[in-house]
Amino acid sequence: MAADREAVIDVQEFIDSRSFSPFQWGILILCFLIVAADGFDTAAIGFVAPALTSEWSVSKIDLGPVLSAALIGLAIGALVAGPTADRYGRKRVLLLSVVAFGALSLACAYASSLNELLVLRFLTGVGLGAAMPNATTLLSEYAPASRRGFLVNVMFCGFTLGAAGGGLAAAALIPEFGWRSVFIVGGIAPLLLAFALLALPESVRYMVVKNKSPAAIRTVLERIGGKGTASADRFVLPEQDSQRTTSPVSIVLSQQLRFGTLMLWVTYFMGLLVYYLLSSWMPTLIRESGLSIRDASLITALFPFGSTVGAIICGWLMDRRNPYKVVGIAYLLTGAFVWAIGQSLGDTALLIAVTFLAGIFMGGGQVSMPVLASTYYPTAGRASGVAWMLGVGRFGGILGAFIGGTLLQLGLSLPTILGILAIPAAIAALSIMAMGSSEMNIAVKDARSEAI
């Protein structure tokens, strides 16, 4: 027994060598629900906008800043949350962010003016922006490496399903109870999830990095492997010990990781630029091409639906093939099918097909990016790396939402606008493939050094 107690356990190897336990399934389900609540609240303002403009007699132009306030808050929340979670823990920051965006969404239901709602939506966005990267980091650190891509992408499907659920809820609630009821539902749900989060332990990898009690680490691992499976007094990770005392920001921007960090930022920025321009303006663009409002809305809905399907497929492929090539090819095909949308306006059946395929590859590439980030960074800087990529990318989303109006004002045709969008999609593909090539070269050099 004493000899067993002196054994050393590699925590990641321990997780990788066991089947996915009910405890880990619980983490996946809880993170999925949190991300779904995130998607619901992020999309809520768009669904209540028509009723809001009618009740308060405000113009669409006046409502514009309110619609974009949460996007700005999302970026700031992500940038702040990453280093904070690497310093104080994933669970703690995730819990605070869920409570924050739930309470602030409730507060939005009682806003009495446009300016008040603008401030509340911005603050809600900060909470939303902090939740997503920490849910990603927490799940990725409990997931076996062989299934991490698939599991994290499944979790991210919660966002698109939550956003779609917001539309269904708005359609049912607003006619009966008014637009404020949507914010009430969007606030209560995350507050209920916060109670479930209280029972969840901290990330076991984070506990190892922060030199937490071996007994506490042992207790968590035994919830994965069963009682008596983690009998050791020392727990380690397959990472350099020197990184444990380095600041999270220094790790993300270190010379070794700097190029990959930049490529992740460029890729995610360009991807969100394409996604938000399409999701924000596609109904208008298709409507102006001659289709009815109903048809434009239905065809546009295929894009996020395709994204959900693509995320699952791409996550499955990433666990079996080179993940950088999988994501790069997804972005290349996104550009191709976005261009094809503009060439399909005379054929409704073809338009439906290419829109759905564009959504598959767009979702497959974009949703997979946090998986790449969570794998790329060591535990001591993982939350910062994931969060900063998400935060920088949000500015691409903001630019995409605004640039669509500018392109329309210039009088450009739909095929021209969609053709232009193929450019940022290509940049995203080239950036992530360049990162993959760099990582491969580093791995080859390290292998040669070990051989010598």
C-alpha positions as a printed Julia matrix, in Angstrom:
452×3 Matrix{Float64}:
   0.0    0.0     0.0
   2.83   2.39    0.81
   4.37   1.73   -2.58
   1.06   2.53   -4.22
   0.84   5.78   -2.32
   4.22   6.84   -3.72
   3.05   6.27   -7.3
   2.79   9.21   -9.7
  -0.32   9.63  -11.86
  -0.35  11.57  -15.12
  -3.82  13.11  -14.93
  -4.34  13.43  -18.7
  -3.2    9.84  -19.26
  -5.58   8.76  -16.49
  -8.5   10.49  -18.26
  -7.46   9.21  -21.7
  -7.22   5.59  -20.6
 -10.77   5.32  -19.25
 -14.23   5.32  -20.73
 -16.33   8.47  -20.53
 -17.87   8.27  -17.06
 -21.32   9.43  -15.88
 -19.5   12.23  -14.03
 -17.97  13.47  -17.31
 -21.31  13.13  -19.07
 -22.75  15.39  -16.39
 -20.1   18.02  -17.13
 -20.85  17.8   -20.86
 -24.6   18.17  -20.33
 -24.21  21.08  -17.91
 -21.79  22.93  -20.22
 -24.13  22.24  -23.17
 -27.04  23.8   -21.27
 -24.95  26.81  -20.23
 -23.91  27.4   -23.85
 -27.56  26.97  -24.92
 -28.6   29.63  -22.39
 -25.78  31.78  -23.77
 -27.16  31.36  -27.3
 -30.7   32.13  -26.14
 -29.68  35.37  -24.42
 -27.33  36.46  -27.22
 -30.11  36.15  -29.79
 -32.92  37.44  -27.54
 -32.61  41.12  -28.49
 -33.05  40.32  -32.18
 -36.29  38.46  -31.53
 -37.78  41.16  -29.28
 -36.71  44.07  -31.51
 -39.93  44.31  -33.59
 -42.16  44.37  -30.49
 -39.79  46.75  -28.74
 -39.76  49.31  -31.58
 -43.56  49.19  -31.67
 -44.1   49.61  -27.92
 -41.51  52.36  -27.44
 -42.04  53.99  -30.85
 -38.33  54.02  -31.71
 -36.77  53.71  -35.14
 -34.62  50.82  -36.3
 -31.67  53.22  -36.49
 -32.13  54.13  -32.81
 -32.25  50.45  -31.94
 -28.97  49.72  -33.76
 -26.64  50.51  -30.81
 -28.75  48.3   -28.52
 -28.43  45.41  -30.97
 -24.63  45.74  -31.1
 -24.06  46.51  -27.39
 -24.04  42.84  -26.38
 -21.53  42.0   -29.14
 -19.09  44.56  -27.75
 -19.7   43.24  -24.24
 -19.06  39.69  -25.48
 -15.61  40.7   -26.74
 -14.65  42.48  -23.53
 -16.0   39.69  -21.33
 -13.94  37.09  -23.18
 -10.73  39.13  -23.03
 -11.07  39.68  -19.27
 -12.36  36.22  -18.33
  -9.46  34.19  -19.71
  -6.62  35.49  -17.54
  -9.0   35.67  -14.56
  -9.93  31.98  -14.95
  -6.29  30.95  -15.29
  -5.58  32.75  -12.04
  -8.67  31.95   -9.94
 -10.16  28.84  -11.57
 -12.5   27.88  -14.42
 -15.44  26.92  -12.22
 -15.38  30.13  -10.17
 -15.33  32.45  -13.19
 -17.9   30.34  -15.06
 -20.24  30.44  -12.06
 -19.92  34.22  -11.71
 -20.48  34.76  -15.43
 -23.6   32.57  -15.51
 -25.07  34.36  -12.49
 -24.17  37.72  -14.04
 -25.76  37.23  -17.45
 -28.81  35.57  -15.88
 -29.4   38.43  -13.42
 -28.73  41.1   -16.07
 -31.08  39.45  -18.54
 -33.77  39.61  -15.88
 -32.93  43.28  -15.37
 -33.41  43.87  -19.12
 -37.04  42.8   -18.69
 -37.59  45.82  -16.44
 -35.76  48.44  -18.52
 -37.77  51.63  -18.93
 -35.78  53.41  -21.64
 -33.6   52.69  -24.65
 -30.45  53.99  -22.96
 -31.09  51.84  -19.9
 -31.57  48.78  -22.09
 -28.38  49.6   -24.0
 -26.31  49.61  -20.79
 -27.95  46.42  -19.53
 -27.38  44.61  -22.84
 -23.72  45.62  -22.81
 -23.28  44.28  -19.27
 -25.19  41.12  -20.19
 -22.77  40.69  -23.07
 -19.8   40.87  -20.7
 -21.25  37.98  -18.7
 -22.05  36.02  -21.85
 -18.55  36.58  -23.19
 -17.0   35.21  -20.0
 -19.16  32.07  -19.94
 -18.36  30.58  -23.34
 -14.54  30.25  -23.07
 -14.7   28.86  -19.54
 -17.3   26.24  -20.44
 -15.04  25.26  -23.34
 -11.94  25.08  -21.17
 -13.64  23.16  -18.37
 -15.04  20.49  -20.7
 -11.84  20.16  -22.73
  -9.84  19.54  -19.54
 -12.15  16.71  -18.53
 -12.39  15.17  -22.02
 -10.16  12.34  -23.25
  -7.84  13.54  -26.03
  -9.18  10.96  -28.51
 -12.73  12.38  -28.25
 -12.1   16.01  -27.35
 -12.92  17.47  -30.76
 -16.25  15.7   -31.01
 -17.31  16.38  -27.4
 -16.47  20.09  -27.4
 -18.18  20.58  -30.76
 -21.29  18.83  -29.44
 -21.25  21.27  -26.54
 -21.05  24.21  -28.96
 -24.15  22.98  -30.77
 -25.96  24.17  -27.67
 -25.37  27.76  -28.82
 -27.15  27.42  -32.17
 -29.94  25.34  -30.63
 -30.31  27.9   -27.84
 -30.52  30.72  -30.37
 -33.14  28.79  -32.35
 -35.0   28.11  -29.1
 -35.04  31.85  -28.51
 -36.98  32.28  -31.73
 -39.51  29.62  -30.78
 -39.88  31.06  -27.28
 -40.34  34.58  -28.64
 -43.03  33.39  -31.05
 -44.92  31.74  -28.18
 -44.34  34.31  -25.42
 -44.47  37.76  -27.02
 -48.08  37.59  -28.34
 -49.32  36.46  -24.91
 -46.99  38.14  -22.4
 -45.03  40.82  -24.28
 -41.34  41.17  -25.16
 -40.21  41.39  -21.52
 -41.18  37.76  -20.95
 -38.37  36.6   -23.29
 -35.77  38.27  -21.06
 -37.38  36.79  -17.95
 -37.09  33.25  -19.34
 -33.56  34.02  -20.53
 -32.65  35.16  -17.03
 -34.23  32.41  -14.95
 -32.69  29.52  -16.92
 -29.01  30.41  -16.28
 -29.71  31.17  -12.61
 -31.08  27.65  -12.23
 -28.0   26.26  -13.98
 -25.82  28.17  -11.51
 -27.13  25.97   -8.7
 -26.01  22.86  -10.61
 -22.6   24.45  -11.14
 -22.13  24.75   -7.38
 -21.94  20.96   -7.13
 -19.3   20.71   -9.84
 -15.61  20.43   -8.86
 -12.9   22.61  -10.34
 -11.01  21.42  -13.42
  -8.72  18.62  -12.24
  -5.94  19.79  -14.57
  -6.17  23.27  -13.08
  -5.98  21.74   -9.6
  -2.73  19.99  -10.53
  -1.2   23.17  -11.98
  -2.11  25.11   -8.84
  -0.71  22.37   -6.57
  -4.02  21.72   -4.84
  -4.39  19.03   -2.2
  -3.59  15.52   -3.54
  -6.63  14.27   -1.61
  -8.9   16.7    -3.49
  -7.4   15.68   -6.85
  -7.71  12.01   -5.93
 -11.4   12.46   -5.07
 -12.16  13.99   -8.48
 -10.23  11.34  -10.42
 -12.06   8.58   -8.56
 -15.34  10.07   -9.76
 -14.02   9.31  -13.27
 -12.27   5.99  -12.76
 -13.96   4.57   -9.69
 -12.98   4.24   -6.04
  -9.37   3.23   -5.47
  -8.22   3.94   -9.04
  -6.25   7.09   -8.2
  -4.18   5.92   -5.21
  -1.19   8.27   -5.41
   0.21  11.25   -3.56
   1.65  13.0    -6.62
  -0.22  14.06   -9.74
   1.39  15.51  -12.87
   0.56  16.74  -16.38
   2.45  16.16  -19.65
   3.58  19.82  -19.63
   6.64  21.75  -18.53
   6.62  22.61  -14.85
   8.14  26.02  -15.63
   4.87  27.14  -17.21
   3.03  26.82  -13.93
   4.6   29.97  -12.47
   4.38  32.05  -15.68
   1.54  34.53  -16.1
  -1.24  33.33  -18.45
  -0.79  36.29  -20.81
   2.96  35.62  -21.03
   2.24  32.03  -22.02
  -0.24  32.98  -24.75
   2.12  35.59  -26.21
   5.35  33.66  -25.62
   7.79  33.27  -28.48
   7.0   29.58  -28.75
   3.23  30.12  -29.05
   3.07  33.6   -30.62
   2.71  32.54  -34.26
  -0.01  30.03  -33.46
  -1.82  32.6   -31.32
  -1.79  35.11  -34.19
  -3.07  32.5   -36.67
  -5.88  31.49  -34.3
  -6.89  35.14  -33.94
  -6.83  35.83  -37.7
  -8.77  32.65  -38.5
 -11.49  33.19  -35.91
 -11.79  36.92  -36.76
 -12.27  36.18  -40.46
 -14.68  33.34  -39.75
 -16.94  35.45  -37.55
 -16.83  38.28  -40.09
 -18.3   35.9   -42.67
 -20.75  34.3   -40.22
 -22.23  37.52  -38.81
 -22.48  39.27  -42.17
 -24.38  36.31  -43.56
 -26.6   35.73  -40.54
 -27.34  39.46  -40.13
 -27.94  40.4   -43.75
 -28.83  37.23  -45.67
 -32.62  37.66  -45.23
 -32.38  41.19  -46.63
 -30.02  40.18  -49.42
 -32.17  37.24  -50.53
 -35.37  39.28  -50.2
 -33.94  41.96  -52.49
 -33.14  39.28  -55.06
 -36.89  38.77  -55.55
 -37.93  36.04  -53.12
 -40.69  36.53  -50.55
 -39.97  37.41  -46.92
 -41.17  33.95  -45.89
 -38.88  32.16  -48.35
 -35.94  34.4   -47.43
 -36.41  33.61  -43.74
 -36.74  29.86  -44.29
 -33.68  29.69  -46.55
 -31.63  31.75  -44.11
 -32.63  29.4   -41.27
 -30.88  26.59  -43.13
 -27.54  28.29  -42.57
 -27.38  27.92  -38.74
 -29.06  24.52  -38.98
 -26.3   23.41  -41.33
 -23.77  24.82  -38.86
 -25.03  22.46  -36.16
 -24.67  19.44  -38.45
 -21.24  20.61  -39.61
 -19.96  21.06  -36.07
 -20.71  17.43  -35.2
 -19.19  16.09  -38.43
 -16.07  18.24  -38.16
 -15.55  17.33  -34.5
 -15.71  13.63  -35.39
 -13.19  14.1   -38.21
 -10.79  16.14  -36.05
 -10.38  13.2   -33.68
  -9.36  10.97  -36.62
  -7.47  13.21  -39.06
  -5.13  16.19  -38.93
  -7.4   18.75  -37.22
  -5.74  21.77  -38.88
  -6.35  20.33  -42.35
  -9.94  19.42  -41.45
 -10.71  22.98  -40.31
  -8.78  24.57  -43.18
 -10.67  22.57  -45.79
 -13.95  23.48  -44.05
 -13.14  27.19  -44.46
 -12.12  26.75  -48.1
 -15.42  25.0   -48.85
 -17.27  27.7   -46.91
 -15.9   30.31  -49.3
 -16.81  28.18  -52.3
 -20.4   27.58  -51.23
 -20.95  31.16  -50.05
 -19.93  32.23  -53.56
 -22.27  29.57  -54.97
 -25.21  31.08  -53.05
 -24.88  34.19  -55.19
 -24.85  32.11  -58.36
 -27.99  30.15  -57.42
 -30.6   32.91  -57.14
 -32.57  31.77  -60.18
 -33.02  28.23  -58.87
 -34.71  27.97  -55.45
 -33.92  24.27  -54.97
 -30.24  24.86  -55.73
 -30.22  27.91  -53.46
 -31.58  25.82  -50.58
 -28.93  23.13  -51.15
 -25.91  25.45  -51.35
 -27.09  27.53  -48.35
 -27.34  24.38  -46.25
 -23.9   23.19  -47.43
 -22.39  26.62  -46.74
 -23.78  26.37  -43.21
 -22.31  22.88  -42.74
 -18.78  23.98  -43.64
 -19.06  27.36  -41.9
 -20.2   25.75  -38.66
 -17.72  22.92  -38.99
 -14.8   25.32  -39.26
 -15.87  28.03  -36.84
 -17.17  25.83  -34.03
 -14.01  23.72  -34.18
 -11.69  26.65  -33.49
 -12.06  26.56  -29.67
 -11.09  22.88  -29.81
  -7.85  23.77  -31.59
  -7.18  26.57  -29.1
  -7.86  24.4   -26.05
  -5.48  21.75  -27.42
  -2.77  24.26  -28.4
  -2.3   25.99  -25.05
  -0.95  24.43  -21.82
  -3.19  24.26  -18.77
  -1.68  27.33  -17.12
  -2.7   29.53  -20.06
  -5.53  27.55  -21.66
  -8.46  29.71  -20.5
  -6.63  32.87  -21.61
  -5.77  31.38  -25.0
  -9.31  30.21  -25.72
 -10.92  33.37  -24.35
  -8.65  35.79  -26.2
  -9.25  34.01  -29.49
 -13.0   34.27  -28.89
 -12.68  37.91  -27.8
 -10.6   39.02  -30.79
 -12.93  37.11  -33.08
 -15.94  39.0   -31.74
 -14.56  42.16  -33.33
 -14.73  40.32  -36.65
 -18.39  39.61  -35.9
 -19.02  43.28  -35.12
 -17.3   44.31  -38.35
 -19.32  41.76  -40.32
 -22.61  43.04  -38.92
 -21.73  46.61  -39.9
 -20.0   46.0   -43.23
 -23.08  44.37  -44.72
 -24.97  47.66  -44.59
 -22.02  49.48  -46.16
 -21.83  47.03  -49.06
 -25.56  47.41  -49.65
 -25.27  51.21  -49.63
 -22.56  50.95  -52.29
 -25.15  49.3   -54.52
 -23.29  46.03  -54.91
 -25.28  43.04  -56.12
 -25.83  39.93  -53.99
 -23.48  37.77  -56.12
 -20.75  40.41  -55.77
 -21.13  40.7   -52.0
 -21.05  36.93  -51.54
 -18.06  36.69  -53.86
 -16.22  39.23  -51.68
 -16.99  37.07  -48.63
 -15.01  34.22  -50.18
 -11.85  36.28  -49.53
 -11.96  36.3   -45.69
 -12.96  32.61  -45.79
  -9.83  31.87  -47.84
  -7.68  33.93  -45.45
  -9.08  31.9   -42.53
  -8.24  28.64  -44.32
  -4.69  29.68  -45.19
  -4.04  30.97  -41.65
  -5.09  27.79  -39.85
  -3.24  25.61  -42.35
  -0.1   27.71  -41.85
  -0.44  27.13  -38.11
  -0.78  23.39  -38.71
   2.34  23.34  -40.9
   4.28  25.24  -38.23
   3.2   22.79  -35.54
   4.19  19.85  -37.72
   7.65  21.33  -38.34
   8.16  21.88  -34.61
   7.12  18.29  -33.86
   9.59  16.96  -36.46
  12.44  19.06  -34.98
  11.62  17.88  -31.46
  11.6   14.25  -32.63
  14.98  14.68  -34.31
  16.45  16.3   -31.17
  15.25  13.41  -29.01
  16.72  10.91  -31.49
  20.11  12.63  -31.3
